[in-house]
Amino acid sequence: MRSFLGTDRVKIYQFAAGGSSEVIAESMSSTKPSLLRLHFRPHDISRSAKEMFLLTRQRSIVDVTKGIIRTITTQVGKKS
């Protein structure tokens, strides 16, 4: 996935019914600290952001060294 997206890090979050979330998988090419198993309390990620992730599967990817921002969107139930 990381190679396909051309990014240095990919994270997969699991959202719990109570609103908390956790990074359950991660792939990265850099020596930055890992975020694997990082837990977020219910208010750490806004409700609107969670709804956006669940509905559109959208995530902005920022390359701070090149100043590029890409947005990847996939509607649930539709092929991209």
ABEGO torsion letter per residue (X at the ends): XAAAAGBABBBBBBBBAAGBBBBABBBBABABBBABGBBBBAAABBAAAAAAAAAAGBBBBBBAAAGBBBBBBBBBGBBX
